[in-house]
Amino acid sequence: MTSHLDLRDLTAGTAAASLDGFSANVERGAFYAIVAPEPAVLRTIADLIAGFARPRHGRILIDGKDLALRAPGERGVMTVRPNLALFPHLGARANISFPLEQRGHDRAEIDNRLERLCEECGIGADIQNKLPASLTAEQQLRVALARAIGGEPEILLLERPLQVLPLAARRAFLPELKRLHRQFSLTTLFATDDLTEAMALADSISIIVGGREIQRGKPEELFSRPASATVARLAGPCNLLPVEVDPQETKVLLRSPLLQSGGGEIGRERCHAQLASGPALLLVRPEVVRPFLGIRRFDMLADGTIADVMPHGSNAQISVAIDGFTPGITAEIPLPSPFPLESGRRVTLGWNRADSYLLPAE
């Protein structure tokens, strides 16, 4: 794979939507995600790449060619953004064919491409002549994606495209985006405020907070070895337990009154590189926390009282109140549970140090 899109030291935006020296190298055919909790920052990035704004500093290159003097329609970038921007007076099929007509394809070629685009993007014959206003949100999204893909872009730029859908539908649509990327092999840049979406789709992810990149890596790295508590929270539900640490050569000793034994140890490979003696945070994901039923198989234990029980699907999420720690500990328990899940019941929770990660204190 070769370098396709280069973002070099981009600086732009306002105080509320700043981008400060961001760089990224996206390989040809890759699915690359940029995650920022501030939607205005994502909008700034999309405007820069699409050509609707200019950076104060930095360069944008496709195949080594600087886009600085190219107008939006001359960049080889097709976008799908939260408003979808479908032509309201054109039916679905006419919306999709518009970029094909702009590229000068003859009618037979356009019809052939339309058939494939409609088939691959799940746009049935029953809606192809309907105006956007008469389509569901998901149907509109499919039309917008087909139109962008049909424009044969160098870069497919998706800025929060799933915002048009309810939350449950957004999750259900993720495999469709993955499939379309695989089917058309387009270099795709996905800008989102939802790190879990990005982790489900992308080969590599950049996380930007306050205009600066705070971590870059593969999805599994961001989930299991986050650079900060902020990244840990963005990656999904987590427990961040306050501890005191004493780094040694091959391990880190930790102390906490929240733990049944009062402390423990973790190998250096499960610790942030900048961890220093003193306060720290022990990251434990809810799905690795289990009730301790008397069979010793956990490295760490904590006692508490069940405060809340929230069943969902084949699991139940329980919130366990711990003395001296207001947030408590959250555990994801497979159902059926080995014991009654009742508020007020005392419980001992356990997990293993191999499933933990030590972060510097905030």
N, C-alpha and C positions, 0 to 999 in steps of 0.2 A: 504494500500500500504506500502511496505517495502523499506528501503534504498537499492539501487542496485549499483550505482556508486558513489564512494567517491573520490574527488580530494582534497588533503590536503596540503595546504601551498606550492603550486607548484611555484618554482622559476627556471627560465631557460631562454635560448635565448641569443641573442647579444644585443648590445646597440640599434640597429635598430628594433629589434623584441623581446623585453624583456617581461618576465612574472614575476611579483614580488609578491609572496605570495598569489597566487590565490587559493581559496577553494570553493568547491561546493558539494552539496549532491543531487543526482538525484534519485528520487524514481522509483521503478520498474514500467515499462510501461509508464513513463512520457515522454513528449516532452519538452526538456530543451534546451534553446538557449543561446549561448555565442556570444555577439556582440562586435566587435572591428573595428574601422575605418581603422586600419592598417592590410591589408591582411597577412603580415608577422607574426603578432602575432597569427592570426588564424591558420596559417600553423604550428607554433611552438606548439600550443595546440594540434592540430591533430597529429603531429609527436610524442608528448609525450604519448598520450593515445594509439595510434596505436603501439607504441614500436619502432619507428624509431629514437627516440632521448631519452636521459635520463635527468631528471631534476638535477640541481645542488643541489636542496633541495626539500623535499616534497615527498609525496607518492600518488600512484594511486591504488585504491582497487575496486574490483568487488565482491559483496557479502562478504565483509570483508577480502578477500584474496588479498595480495599485489602482484602486477604485476611486481615488479622490476626485477625479474630473468626470466621472461617469454619472449620468442622471439615474434616478431609480429604475427606469425601464430598460436601462442598458447594462445592468450589473449581473445579469444571470441569476438573480435572487427572486424566488417566488415565496410569498408569505401567506400564512394563515394566522390571523390575530383574533383577539376576543370578539370583535364586532363582526367577523367573517367577511364583511364588505361584499356580499353578493349583490349583483345588479337586480334591483327589485322588479324591474319591468321585463326581465328575461326569465324564461323557464329554466329548470335545472340543466337540461341538455344544452341550451344556448349559453348558459353561464360557463359550463365546462368547455365548450368549443371556442369561446372567445379568444383565449391565448393561442389556440391552434390556428385560428384564422389570422391572428396578428403575425404569426410566424410564416404565413404565406403557403401553408399546405393546401393542396388541391382538395376538392370535395370528397373524393373517394378515400384519400388518406385520412382526412378528418373523421369521416364516418367510421373507418376501421379503428382509429385510435379511440374514438368515443365509445365504441362497443367494449373495448378492453377496459377503459377507465371506469365505465359504469359497472361492468362485471366485477372488477377487482375491488372497487370502492363500495360495493353493496348498494348500488342505486338501481332499483328495479324499473322496468318499463312503465309501471303504473304511476310513477312520480316524475318521470323525465320531462314532461311538458308542464308540470305545475310550477307556479311562481313561488319564490322563497317564502312568502308570507303564509302559504298554505302547507308548508312542510313542517315537520317536527324539528326540534333543535338538533337531534342526532342526524336527521336527514340533511339539514342545512350544513352541518359539519362535514358530512360525507361529500356533499357537492363542493364545498370549499376546498377540501383536500384533493378531490379529483381535478378541480380547475388548476390548483397549484402544481400538482404532479404533471398535468397535461401541458403545462408551460415549459416542460423540459429544462428545469432549472439546473444551474451548476450547484446552487445551494438551496435546499428547502428549509425555510426559516419558520419555525412554529413558536409563536409567542403566546403562551397560555391559551392554546386552542380549545382546551377542554372546559374552560370557564362557562361555556354556553350550556353545559350539561349539569344536572344535579349530581351531588357527590357520589352516590351509588353508581350512577351511569358513567361517571368519569372513570371510576375504577374498572367497570366492565368494558370500557372502550380501549383500555391500555393494550390488550393483546392485538386489537385491530391496528393500532399505530405501529406496533412491532412487526406485524405481518406485512403491512404496506411498505415499510422500510426494507424488509427482506425481499419483497417482491420486485421493487423498483430500484433498489441499490443506490438510492440518492444520498449524497452527503447531507446530513440533516443536523441542524442546530435547533435544539429544543430549549426555550427559555421559559422557566416555570418558577412559581413560588412554593411548589410542593416537592420536597426532596424525595418523598416516597414514590411519586410519579416518575421522577428522573431515575431513581434506582431500578425501577421496573423496566426501563426502556434503554438507558444509555450505556455505551461502552466506557465512557469516561465523563466525569462531572467536575465542574468548577462551582464552588460555593462563594458567593459574594455577600458580605455584610457591611453596611456602612460605606459602600462604594469600593471596598477592597476585597480581593480574594483572600479567604482565610484557609481554604483547603482545596486540594485537587486530587482526584484519585478515582479508582474503580469503585463501583457501588459497594462491594463487599468490604473494601477498606474503610469507606466513610461510615459504614454501619458498625463495624467491629473495632475500628481504631480511629475514632473521631479526633480532630485536632483540638476540640474544646467542648465544653458543656453545651454551647450554642449549637454546634453541629450535631451533637448527640441527640438533642431534643428535636432538631429538624428531621433527623433520620427515623424518628418514630418514638413511641412510648418508651420511657426509660426511668430507672431509679438511679438517683445520684446521691449516694450516702456520704456524709461528711466523715472523714477519717484523718488521723495524723500519720504521717509516713516517715520512715527512716531508710533511705536508699542504701543498699549494700552493693557489693560488686556484682553478684549474680541474682540478687533478689531484693525485694523491698519489704521491710517489716511495716505492718500497719496496726494501728490501735483505734478502737472505737467502742464506746459503751453501748452502741446499738447492736454489736455482735455478741452472741452468747458467750463466746470465749474471751471477749474483750479485745481480740486482735487476731492476727494471722500473718501470712506472708504470700507474696505473689512474685512470680518470676519477672525479671526485667523485660522480657519480651512482651509482657502484658501491661506495659507502662508507657506513658507518654515520654518522649525523649527529653523533654524539658522539666520533668518532675524533679522537685527539690524537697529537702527536708522541711517538714511543717504540715500545714493544712493541705488536704487534697480531696478529691471526689472519687468515690468508687462507683463506676458505672456497671449496672446490672440490668439487663433487659428483662421485662416481665415474663417472657416465654421460657426463660431458663430457671425461673424460681418455682420451686415445688414444695408442697407440704412435707415436713419431716415426720415419718411415721414410726420411728424407732430403729430403723435399719440404717446403720451408719454408711452413707455413701456421698455425703456432702462435706466440702471443706469449710464452709461458712454457714452459720445458723443465726437466726434472729427470731426473738419471741415477740408476739403482739396479739392484738384482738381484731377480729374481722369487723370492719366498719361498714363496708358496702359490698354487695354482690351484684354483678352486672352480667347476666348470661348473654351470649351471642354465638349463634351457630352451635358448633360442637365443643365450644369452650365457655368458661366463665371467667371473667376478670374480677378478682377480689382485691379490695383495698384494705390493708392491714395497718392499723394504728400502732405505732411504736412509741413507747415512753421517751420523751425528750426529743422527738423528731416529728414535727407537725405534718409534713407531707406523707409520712408513713411509707410503706412498701407495697407496690402493686405486683400481683402475680397472675399469670395466665394459666388457669387450671383446666386440663382436658376433662370433658364430661363423658361418662358419669364420674363424679368425684369419689375418692376413696373415703370421704367422711362428709357429714352434712355441712353444707355451706350456709351458715346462719350468722347474721349480724350478732355481735357480742360473744361469739365463741372464741376461746383462746386457741392459738395455733402457733406452731413453730415452722418457719419457712427456711428452706435450705437451697444453696446453689454452690457451684464449684468455682474455684479461682480461675480455672482455664476459661470460664465463661464470663469473667470479669475484666475490667480494664480501668487502670488508674489514670486520672486526669489531674492537672493542676487546678487548684481552687480558683473560683471566679473572683 
